[in-house]
Amino acid sequence: GVYRTHEEPKEEKIDALIGMLSAFGVSIPEEFMQEDVILHPSMFRKLAESIDHLANRNTLLNMLVRAMSKARYSTDNIGHFGLAIGCDTETTATGYVHFTSPIRRMPDLNAHEIIFDNTHQHDPALLQDKCDHYTNREIAVDNAANEVTQRVLVRSYEDRIDEVFDVIISNIMDRRIFITIPETGAEGSISTRQFNKLGYQFNPESSRFEVEGDESVTQIALGDKLKAKLSRVNVLSMSMNFDFVDFA
């Protein structure tokens, strides 16, 4: 058959999500704080509920969604984490497939074909090739929608050059620190050279910038709050560059 599958989110993405949401002041359900935690969809429902009343809920919920794995079409029934199908022994044998989608996805038609022509021997390899194609086209559509949204968002900041924003670190790499403006979810970056000049060096093991003092190590980490000045907007590349101003 053709199944709609959804894998459990990756541990590193969840760790990053919890760090970011904590920086936004979100109350994190205690289940996430347990050692050797076993993830279950109900935990993320609680997390979404703790976000729902906040003014910047859309930005935070988008962060939660982006931390999830991408759903895919497959002939291998591995379950659907988001719908709690196959997440425990009681539902492992259950599959999830689109059958009556309002937009009549091609996977729906494949499911119809298999059901109505169940005497026909379907080639599993060919069916999986179709599933891969459907997934890739879905990703392309999502990427196009995200690109339009980001381009419009970046354009809205064109007349705000030199304005200082309260931002939160959303990702750290050796050459760029990526930041998010909480009010809108707009994203930009700061060159790490600015932090190098202050004595900070990138630690690849912890993905943090650190500077050693006489008795302690000061760190710049995921979820930290900064003040940053918008220095450049490029609508074509959908990018915004910032200059570091201060620690918030």
N, C-alpha and C positions, 0 to 999 in steps of 0.2 A: 504494500500500500504506500500511499504518499502521506507522510505525517508532518505536522507542524511541530518542530522540536525546539526546546529552549534549555540550554545548559545552565547549571548553577554558576553564579558570578564568581570571578577570580578573587582569591584572598587579598591580593595586593590592591585591587580596585576598591574592595570594601574597606580596607584599612584607610585608603586615601579619602574615601567618601566620609567615613566617620570623623576623620581629622578635619575635613572641610566643614561639615555640618556643625561640629563642636565649636569651631571658630565663629560660626554664625549664631551661636547661642542656642542651638537646637538641643532639646532634651533627648539624649540617646537611650533607647530601651536597654535595660540591664542585660538582656540576653546577648547583646553584642559584646559585652565586656567580659564574658566568661572565657576562661582558658579552654582551648580546643573546642571552640564553639562549632556546632553543627547548624548550618544555615537552613532556614525554612521560610517559605513565602510569607507566613503569618508575621514574621519578624519585620519584614519590610512594609507590611500593611500598618503595623504599629508605628514604624518610623515615619511613614507618610502622614499618619494621623497627627503626629507630634509637630509636623511642618504645616499642616493645613490652615492653622489660625494665624500664621505669620504674614506680615505685609509683603515680604518677598518670596512668597510660597512658590510662585511659578519658576523662579530661578532655582530654588532649592529642589523642587520636584524634578526639574530637568537634570540636575546633578545626579539625583537618585536613579533616574532612568538611564543615564549614560554609564552608570556603574554596572548596569546589568549586562549580561551576555546578549548577543544578537540572536533573535529567533531565526531558525532556518527550516527549509523544507528538506526532508530526507526520507529514504526508504528504511532507515534504521530507527526503530521506535525507542528512543532513549528517554522519552518523557518530556514534560513541559514544566519547568521549574516555576514560572510565573503563575501558572494555573494550578500548581500543586498536584499535577498529574505525573505519577511515577516518582514522587518524592518519598514514598514509604512503601513498605511491603504490601499494603492493601491495594495500592493503585498501580503497581509496577507494570502489570499486564495491560493497562488501559492506554489507548492511543488517542491523539487529538489530531483531527484533520478538518480543514475548511471544506464544507460541502455546499453551503447555501450563502456564500459571501455576496453582499449586495453589489459588488463590482465585478462579480463573475471571474474571479482569478482563474488562470489556467490550471493551477493545482486542483481547483474544484472540479474542473471538467475531467481531469485525469481520474479523480476519485469516482465520478459518475461512470466513466468508461469501465473502470475495474469492477464496480458493483453490477452494472447492467450487462457486462460481458464477462461474467466470472468463469465462463468455460474457456476463455482465451488465455493462453500462457504468455504472460507479460515478461519481457526481458528485464531483469532487475538492474543490469548495468545501464541500459538505455533509460530506464525510469529514474535512476539516480542522476544521470546526466541532465535530465529535464529538471529535477529538483535543484541541482546546482545552478542551472540557468535561471530558474525562477528566483532563487535567493539572490543571485548577483544583480538581476534587474531590480529587485526590491531595494537592495542597497544603493543602487544608482539613483533611484527615485528619491530615497531618503537624503542622500548626499546633495542632490540638486535642491531639495527643499531647504536643507540646512544652509546651503550656500546663499540662497536668496535672502533668508532671514538674517544671516550674518552680514551680508552686503548692505542691507537696509539699516541694520543697527550701527555699523561702522559709519555710514554716511551721516547718521544723526549726530555724530560727534565732530564733524568737520569744522564747525564754528566754535569749538570748545578748546582749541589749542591753548596751552599754558594754564589751563584750569587744573587745580589740585584735587584729587579724588582719594577717598578712603577705599582701599582695595584689599583683597585677600589673595594670598598666594595659592594658585590652583595646580601648579606643576613646576618642578625644578629640574633644569638640565645644566650641563656644565657651562654653556654659553648664554642661555636665556633663562630668566625667571618669568613664568607666565602668571598673570594676575587676572582677577575678575572684579568688576564693579558690581557690588551686591544688588543695587537698586534695579539694574537693567539686565544683568547677566552678560554685559559686554566684556570681551576678553582682549587682553593686550599682553605686552611683554616688556621687560627691562633687561638691558644688557648686563651681564654679570661682571663686566669690567668695572662698573660703578661700585660693586661690592668688593671686588679685588682691591680697589684703591683704599678701602677702609680696613683692609687686612684679612678679609674673609676669603677662604679657599674652599673649593668644592670637594666634598667627601663622597666619592662614588658608592661607597658601601652603605651609607645612610641616606644618600640623595639629599644632602643638606649642605649649606655653606656654614663654615665654622671659623671662629677666630679664638685663639687661645689667649686667656688672660693669665694673671699671676696665680690664681687659685681655681679658676673654672674655665669652661669652654662655652662661649656664646654661640648660639646656633640660629640660622634662618631656616625655617622648616615649612612644610606644607601646612596651609591653614593659617599661617601667621598674617597679621594685619600690618599694612604699610600705608604711608601717604605717598602718592606718586603724581607727578605732573605730566599731563598729556603733551607730547612733543611733536608727534607726527601721525597723520592719518592717511592711509592709502586705500581708497575704496576698491581699486582694481585688484589688489592682492588681499583685500579684506583684512588688513592688519593695522594695529595701533601700537605705536611705540611710546613708552613712558620713561621719565627720569625719576630716579629714587629721590624722595624728599626727606622722609624721616620714618622712624618706626612709630606705629600708632599705639 
